[in-house]
């Protein structure tokens, strides 16, 4: 049985005195709090089940009047027209909305509501929904939060985007609208409210909402950045997905396969905060928003703002298929075309490889560029299959190989391997060039992004260039009795540095003025310990990704449990500053 912990939690407190679980206790608490207050604002992240919230929490409070914010914004069609340039016609890609929620309010309706509030100051009123905090200075501000993964699961079940009626729209377009419009708007507002919120509600389980006081919530966020911590991994199927993670991590036997594991992406993952026997699930981004300097380090925070720049995830093709042949944009292209500040430079760390496993990286020597472009275009419209063997450089791989993939490099993972993908995390701009003629799990043709891809390919990255620049150098950095440290990448075009440590005894680490993200890539178990006793010992298992906040500065890792006396390994990523 695997020791991989799928539900890691940060232990915050031994009691949950300031947490109320379930609708009835929450209502009873809010009734007591509201006795001397006449205006409560219940701010909601887009994706919260507002209807359920009304019936379970808002209505039972028996306010003199309740106002749903959905009624105060422009209608669906007008909002969609206003963000048309951000959504674009593409099924997958858009540009991040620069708007604020205020811009979508119907001024006439808001004026009428504010006038009503002014005239009815003696009444008890509740304003609830997305943007509830915008209408007046509430006596009590409650924030109902939800994770992005839960929102996506609700989309699959037919949930609508905010202010739309798109139940039957394909999944990619729902996610695109949320990713480029709803989430940036909501996060922008959330950042301004962090220190004003009186209570938070965990809205991930509509049948069991949880209310937590601002003091307990703040204690939880502080605890996260005071120690090593893990995110809640989530696993997703894909047409090319494999079987290795299902076996190693004891996953659902009924799911078709597991292609991805997102286990080190704070923008997407969540964190469990444990108070006694109660678990509060929060978006990991809330920690980035509230404690950026402690988590990222001042230099990284100054460079990237409140954005976590490193991404760890798994790609599993054991008994599966090739990934699509793809390319990420260069920084210049993604900035000019989509307004992003940096691209998804990445790398493939080979966690597991079976016989015949390969990666596709760069083009072959002396290919005819025009011929390749023409063949890709014919393959896109279905006239022929693309002859990857003729044009694309392919390399056999083995466990612990590491390959850099700076933006502009054609690449793909072949079948029968497990890759730990270490990359930057700015966006979702991955341009598919060829997808082996497949349809997706939903039966739809998988989108090809040849226009963007052809503008991104760096044609000089051929076989010789790849061998010279992108294969892991495994350069020895330091060594001592029982351990040694190697530099495994990444390329100078990429801002992430990676180091691998092999060790059978205690090895000391520095954060290098940057948040550290690590994975135990060899061995069953290790223990992370504080140099000066500032955090409790932290145990990690094989393939688990964990984060070390920058302000910890120094820490140590050694084999533990079944790995005592054995040589094990971690891979560590940090930002070059």
KEDRENVEX-206718 format. One record per residue (C-alpha): residue in three letters; x, y, z. Coordinates in steps of 0.2 Angstrom, whole numbers, padded with zeros to 4 digits, always signed. Layout:
! residues N
AlaXYZ/...
***
This chain:
! residues 577
Unk+0000+0000+0000/Unk+0007+0017-0005/Unk+0012+0029+0009/Unk+0008+0044-0002/Unk-0003+0056+0008/Unk-0017+0062-0003/Unk-0025+0073+0011/Unk-0011+0082+0020/Unk-0016+0095+0033/Unk-0007+0109+0042/Unk-0011+0107+0060/Unk-0016+0124+0067/Unk-0023+0121+0083/Unk-0029+0108+0095/Unk-0046+0115+0097/Unk-0060+0122+0085/Unk-0068+0134+0097/Unk-0070+0148+0084/Unk-0077+0136+0070/Unk-0095+0132+0067/Unk-0099+0117+0056/Unk-0116+0115+0047/Unk-0130+0127+0043/Unk-0138+0127+0060/Unk-0123+0131+0071/Unk-0118+0144+0058/Unk-0135+0152+0058/Unk-0135+0152+0077/Unk-0118+0160+0078/Unk-0122+0174+0065/Unk-0139+0178+0074/Unk-0129+0181+0090/Unk-0116+0192+0081/Unk-0129+0202+0071/Unk-0139+0207+0086/Unk-0131+0225+0086/Unk-0128+0226+0068/Unk-0140+0232+0054/Unk-0130+0227+0038/Unk-0121+0211+0034/Unk-0112+0208+0018/Unk-0109+0190+0012/Unk-0096+0191-0002/Unk-0095+0176-0013/Unk-0081+0169-0024/Unk-0088+0165-0042/Unk-0093+0147-0041/Unk-0101+0147-0024/Unk-0118+0139-0024/Unk-0127+0156-0020/Unk-0144+0148-0021/Unk-0140+0135-0008/Unk-0132+0148+0003/Unk-0148+0158+0003/Unk-0159+0144+0009/Unk-0147+0137+0022/Unk-0139+0153+0029/Unk-0146+0169+0023/Unk-0165+0166+0024/Unk-0164+0158+0042/Unk-0156+0174+0048/Unk-0173+0182+0045/Unk-0166+0199+0041/Unk-0179+0213+0037/Unk-0172+0213+0019/Unk-0161+0203+0008/Unk-0152+0208-0008/Unk-0144+0197-0020/Unk-0130+0206-0030/Unk-0134+0196-0046/Unk-0149+0207-0048/Unk-0138+0223-0048/Unk-0125+0219-0062/Unk-0128+0221-0080/Unk-0137+0206-0089/Unk-0127+0191-0096/Unk-0126+0198-0114/Unk-0120+0215-0110/Unk-0106+0208-0098/Unk-0101+0195-0112/Unk-0100+0209-0124/Unk-0089+0220-0113/Unk-0076+0206-0111/Unk-0077+0200-0129/Unk-0059+0204-0132/Unk-0053+0195-0117/Unk-0063+0179-0121/Unk-0058+0179-0139/Unk-0066+0166-0151/Unk-0053+0152-0147/Unk-0060+0137-0137/Unk-0045+0138-0125/Unk-0035+0154-0125/Unk-0040+0172-0120/Unk-0032+0187-0112/Unk-0033+0191-0093/Unk-0047+0204-0089/Unk-0040+0220-0082/Unk-0057+0225-0076/Unk-0064+0227-0059/Unk-0081+0221-0053/Unk-0087+0239-0051/Unk-0087+0241-0070/Unk-0101+0228-0072/Unk-0113+0236-0060/Unk-0129+0243-0067/Unk-0128+0261-0060/Unk-0147+0264-0059/Unk-0150+0248-0049/Unk-0136+0252-0037/Unk-0141+0270-0035/Unk-0159+0264-0030/Unk-0152+0251-0018/Unk-0141+0263-0010/Unk-0155+0275-0008/Unk-0165+0262+0000/Unk-0151+0257+0012/Unk-0150+0275+0017/Unk-0169+0277+0020/Unk-0170+0260+0029/Unk-0155+0262+0041/Unk-0165+0255+0055/Unk-0169+0239+0046/Unk-0158+0223+0047/Unk-0151+0220+0029/Unk-0141+0207+0021/Unk-0132+0209+0004/Unk-0125+0193-0003/Unk-0117+0186-0018/Unk-0102+0191-0029/Unk-0097+0209-0026/Unk-0108+0211-0010/Unk-0094+0220-0001/Unk-0095+0234-0014/Unk-0112+0242-0010/Unk-0109+0249+0007/Unk-0098+0248+0023/Unk-0105+0233+0031/Unk-0105+0231+0050/Unk-0100+0213+0047/Unk-0091+0206+0032/Unk-0092+0187+0028/Unk-0082+0179+0014/Unk-0088+0163+0006/Unk-0073+0155-0003/Unk-0071+0140-0014/Unk-0057+0131-0023/Unk-0054+0132-0042/Unk-0054+0113-0042/Unk-0071+0112-0034/Unk-0077+0125-0046/Unk-0071+0114-0061/Unk-0080+0099-0054/Unk-0096+0109-0053/Unk-0094+0114-0071/Unk-0093+0096-0076/Unk-0109+0093-0067/Unk-0118+0107-0077/Unk-0115+0122-0066/Unk-0115+0139-0074/Unk-0102+0153-0075/Unk-0106+0169-0065/Unk-0119+0179-0074/Unk-0121+0167-0089/Unk-0133+0154-0094/Unk-0121+0142-0102/Unk-0125+0125-0094/Unk-0123+0116-0110/Unk-0107+0125-0116/Unk-0092+0114-0118/Unk-0080+0112-0103/Unk-0065+0121-0110/Unk-0075+0137-0113/Unk-0082+0137-0095/Unk-0065+0136-0088/Unk-0058+0149-0100/Unk-0071+0161-0095/Unk-0067+0158-0076/Unk-0049+0158-0079/Unk-0047+0174-0089/Unk-0062+0184-0082/Unk-0070+0178-0066/Unk-0055+0172-0056/Unk-0044+0187-0059/Unk-0058+0199-0055/Unk-0062+0189-0039/Unk-0044+0188-0034/Unk-0041+0206-0036/Unk-0056+0210-0025/Unk-0051+0197-0012/Unk-0034+0204-0010/Unk-0041+0221-0005/Unk-0053+0213+0008/Unk-0041+0201+0017/Unk-0039+0212+0033/Unk-0057+0217+0033/Unk-0066+0200+0033/Unk-0074+0196+0050/Unk-0079+0178+0046/Unk-0074+0165+0032/Unk-0085+0152+0026/Unk-0078+0136+0018/Unk-0090+0134+0003/Unk-0083+0118-0005/Unk-0095+0106+0002/Unk-0113+0114+0000/Unk-0120+0101+0012/Unk-0108+0105+0026/Unk-0103+0123+0026/Unk-0090+0129+0039/Unk-0089+0146+0047/Unk-0072+0152+0054/Unk-0067+0168+0064/Unk-0055+0179+0056/Unk-0043+0176+0071/Unk-0043+0157+0068/Unk-0041+0160+0049/Unk-0027+0171+0051/Unk-0018+0159+0063/Unk-0020+0146+0050/Unk-0012+0156+0036/Unk+0002+0161+0048/Unk+0005+0143+0052/Unk+0007+0138+0034/Unk+0021+0150+0031/Unk+0030+0145+0047/Unk+0034+0127+0042/Unk+0036+0115+0027/Unk+0019+0111+0020/Unk+0010+0101+0006/Unk-0004+0106-0005/Unk-0019+0094-0008/Unk-0015+0085-0024/Unk-0029+0082-0037/Unk-0029+0069-0051/Unk-0036+0072-0068/Unk-0040+0059-0083/Unk-0034+0063-0100/Unk-0035+0054-0117/Unk-0016+0050-0116/Unk-0016+0046-0097/Unk-0008+0030-0089/Unk-0009+0018-0074/Unk+0006+0021-0064/Unk-0002+0034-0052/Unk-0018+0024-0050/Unk-0007+0010-0043/Unk+0006+0020-0033/Unk-0006+0032-0025/Unk-0021+0020-0023/Unk-0033+0030-0034/Unk-0051+0027-0040/Unk-0052+0010-0049/Unk-0067+0016-0059/Unk-0059+0031-0067/Unk-0054+0029-0085/Unk-0035+0034-0082/Unk-0025+0047-0073/Unk-0015+0058-0084/Unk-0011+0073-0073/Unk-0007+0075-0054/Unk-0007+0094-0049/Unk+0002+0093-0033/Unk+0013+0109-0032/Unk+0002+0123-0040/Unk-0004+0135-0027/Unk-0015+0144-0040/Unk-0025+0128-0043/Unk-0022+0118-0027/Unk-0030+0120-0010/Unk-0023+0118+0008/Unk-0031+0109+0023/Unk-0031+0118+0039/Unk-0034+0107+0054/Unk-0041+0114+0070/Unk-0044+0099+0082/Unk-0055+0087+0073/Unk-0061+0100+0060/Unk-0054+0103+0043/Unk-0055+0119+0033/Unk-0051+0119+0015/Unk-0044+0135+0008/Unk-0037+0140-0009/Unk-0018+0139-0008/Unk-0018+0156-0017/Unk-0025+0164-0001/Unk-0008+0161+0008/Unk+0001+0169-0007/Unk-0010+0184-0006/Unk-0009+0186+0013/Unk+0010+0182+0016/Unk+0019+0185+0000/Unk+0036+0190+0008/Unk+0037+0177+0020/Unk+0032+0163+0008/Unk+0041+0169-0008/Unk+0055+0180-0001/Unk+0057+0198-0004/Unk+0066+0197-0020/Unk+0054+0184-0028/Unk+0039+0195-0022/Unk+0047+0210-0029/Unk+0049+0202-0046/Unk+0033+0192-0047/Unk+0021+0201-0035/Unk+0008+0190-0026/Unk+0010+0176-0038/Unk+0018+0159-0035/Unk+0031+0157-0049/Unk+0035+0138-0048/Unk+0024+0123-0053/Unk+0026+0105-0050/Unk+0015+0092-0058/Unk+0015+0074-0064/Unk+0012+0067-0081/Unk+0008+0048-0082/Unk+0009+0039-0099/Unk+0012+0021-0092/Unk+0001+0010-0103/Unk-0005+0026-0110/Unk-0001+0036-0126/Unk+0010+0051-0131/Unk+0006+0068-0126/Unk+0002+0080-0140/Unk+0016+0087-0149/Unk+0017+0105-0143/Unk+0027+0121-0140/Unk+0026+0135-0127/Unk+0027+0153-0133/Unk+0043+0163-0131/Unk+0041+0177-0118/Unk+0041+0190-0132/Unk+0026+0181-0141/Unk+0016+0178-0126/Unk+0018+0196-0120/Unk+0014+0204-0137/Unk-0001+0192-0141/Unk-0009+0189-0124/Unk-0001+0202-0113/Unk+0007+0190-0101/Unk+0023+0195-0093/Unk+0033+0178-0094/Unk+0030+0161-0102/Unk+0029+0143-0097/Unk+0047+0138-0097/Unk+0048+0120-0091/Unk+0057+0104-0089/Unk+0054+0086-0088/Unk+0061+0076-0074/Unk+0060+0057-0077/Unk+0052+0050-0061/Unk+0049+0033-0069/Unk+0053+0025-0087/Unk+0049+0008-0094/Unk+0058+0001-0109/Unk+0056+0011-0125/Unk+0051+0027-0116/Unk+0056+0043-0125/Unk+0054+0062-0126/Unk+0052+0072-0141/Unk+0063+0087-0140/Unk+0067+0100-0154/Unk+0068+0096-0173/Unk+0080+0085-0183/Unk+0095+0091-0191/Unk+0093+0100-0208/Unk+0074+0097-0210/Unk+0065+0107-0223/Unk+0056+0120-0213/Unk+0043+0124-0226/Unk+0039+0106-0229/Unk+0036+0103-0210/Unk+0025+0118-0209/Unk+0015+0112-0224/Unk+0013+0094-0217/Unk+0007+0101-0200/Unk-0006+0111-0209/Unk-0012+0096-0219/Unk-0012+0086-0203/Unk-0023+0099-0195/Unk-0037+0098-0207/Unk-0036+0079-0208/Unk-0028+0077-0225/Unk-0014+0066-0218/Unk-0005+0061-0203/Unk+0010+0071-0197/Unk+0027+0061-0200/Unk+0035+0065-0183/Unk+0049+0053-0186/Unk+0054+0063-0201/Unk+0055+0080-0193/Unk+0055+0078-0173/Unk+0071+0074-0163/Unk+0067+0059-0151/Unk+0078+0054-0137/Unk+0077+0038-0126/Unk+0075+0042-0108/Unk+0079+0033-0091/Unk+0074+0037-0073/Unk+0081+0053-0066/Unk+0085+0060-0082/Unk+0081+0079-0083/Unk+0078+0089-0099/Unk+0075+0108-0100/Unk+0062+0115-0111/Unk+0063+0134-0113/Unk+0048+0142-0122/Unk+0049+0140-0141/Unk+0055+0122-0140/Unk+0045+0108-0148/Unk+0042+0094-0136/Unk+0031+0079-0131/Unk+0032+0065-0118/Unk+0031+0048-0126/Unk+0021+0033-0119/Unk+0027+0022-0104/Unk+0035+0036-0093/Unk+0030+0046-0078/Unk+0037+0064-0079/Unk+0038+0077-0064/Unk+0036+0093-0074/Unk+0045+0107-0066/Unk+0040+0124-0074/Unk+0035+0142-0071/Unk+0017+0145-0069/Unk+0011+0160-0078/Unk-0003+0154-0089/Unk-0011+0140-0099/Unk-0003+0144-0116/Unk+0002+0127-0123/Unk+0001+0127-0142/Unk-0003+0109-0149/Unk+0005+0106-0166/Unk-0001+0088-0168/Unk-0011+0076-0158/Unk-0009+0060-0167/Unk-0026+0061-0174/Unk-0035+0058-0158/Unk-0052+0064-0151/Unk-0053+0069-0133/Unk-0062+0059-0119/Unk-0078+0069-0123/Unk-0077+0063-0141/Unk-0073+0081-0148/Unk-0057+0083-0159/Unk-0043+0090-0148/Unk-0040+0108-0152/Unk-0024+0112-0162/Unk-0016+0129-0161/Unk-0005+0129-0176/Unk-0006+0148-0179/Unk+0001+0152-0162/Unk+0013+0137-0162/Unk+0021+0142-0179/Unk+0024+0159-0172/Unk+0033+0152-0157/Unk+0044+0138-0164/Unk+0062+0141-0162/Unk+0069+0132-0178/Unk+0087+0133-0172/Unk+0083+0121-0158/Unk+0088+0106-0167/Unk+0096+0089-0162/Unk+0113+0096-0159/Unk+0107+0111-0150/Unk+0096+0101-0139/Unk+0110+0088-0135/Unk+0122+0103-0130/Unk+0109+0114-0121/Unk+0094+0104-0114/Unk+0101+0088-0107/Unk+0104+0088-0088/Unk+0122+0092-0085/Unk+0121+0083-0067/Unk+0135+0095-0062/Unk+0143+0091-0045/Unk+0140+0107-0034/Unk+0146+0100-0017/Unk+0149+0084-0007/Unk+0153+0078+0010/Unk+0152+0061+0019/Unk+0135+0053+0015/Unk+0128+0066+0003/Unk+0132+0076-0013/Unk+0123+0090-0023/Unk+0121+0091-0041/Unk+0115+0105-0053/Unk+0102+0097-0065/Unk+0096+0113-0074/Unk+0088+0123-0080/Unk+0093+0132-0096/Unk+0100+0149-0094/Unk+0084+0156-0103/Unk+0074+0150-0088/Unk+0073+0158-0071/Unk+0071+0142-0061/Unk+0086+0133-0054/Unk+0085+0115-0049/Unk+0097+0105-0038/Unk+0097+0086-0034/Unk+0103+0080-0017/Unk+0108+0061-0015/Unk+0110+0057+0003/Unk+0111+0043+0016/Unk+0113+0055+0031/Unk+0108+0073+0036/Unk+0110+0086+0022/Unk+0108+0105+0025/Unk+0099+0116+0013/Unk+0097+0135+0011/Unk+0082+0143+0002/Unk+0093+0154-0009/Unk+0082+0170-0006/Unk+0068+0161-0014/Unk+0053+0149-0010/Unk+0059+0131-0012/Unk+0048+0117-0020/Unk+0055+0100-0018/Unk+0050+0082-0022/Unk+0056+0065-0014/Unk+0061+0057-0031/Unk+0070+0042-0023/Unk+0067+0033-0007/Unk+0052+0029+0004/Unk+0053+0042+0017/Unk+0062+0058+0023/Unk+0061+0070+0037/Unk+0063+0089+0036/Unk+0069+0097+0051/Unk+0072+0115+0057/Unk+0090+0121+0061/Unk+0084+0132+0075/Unk+0068+0123+0081/Unk+0056+0135+0073/Unk+0045+0121+0066/Unk+0040+0103+0070/Unk+0049+0089+0060/Unk+0040+0086+0044/Unk+0039+0069+0036/Unk+0038+0067+0017/Unk+0035+0051+0007/Unk+0040+0046-0011/Unk+0034+0057-0025/Unk+0027+0070-0013/Unk+0029+0088-0017/Unk+0032+0100-0003/Unk+0035+0118-0001/Unk+0048+0127+0011/Unk+0044+0146+0014/Unk+0058+0157+0010/Unk+0059+0165+0027/Unk+0064+0148+0035/Unk+0081+0151+0027/Unk+0090+0135+0032/Unk+0083+0117+0035/Unk+0089+0100+0034/Unk+0083+0083+0027/Unk+0088+0066+0031/Unk+0082+0048+0027/Unk+0068+0042+0039/Unk+0058+0027+0044/Unk+0060+0013+0031/Unk+0073+0024+0022/Unk+0086+0024+0036/Unk+0103+0018+0031/Unk+0098+0020+0012/Unk+0103+0033-0001/Unk+0088+0043-0006/Unk+0086+0059-0017/Unk+0076+0075-0018/Unk+0075+0087-0032/Unk+0073+0106-0027/Unk+0068+0121-0037/Unk+0070+0139-0033/Unk+0070+0156-0042/Unk+0087+0162-0048/Unk+0087+0180-0039/
***
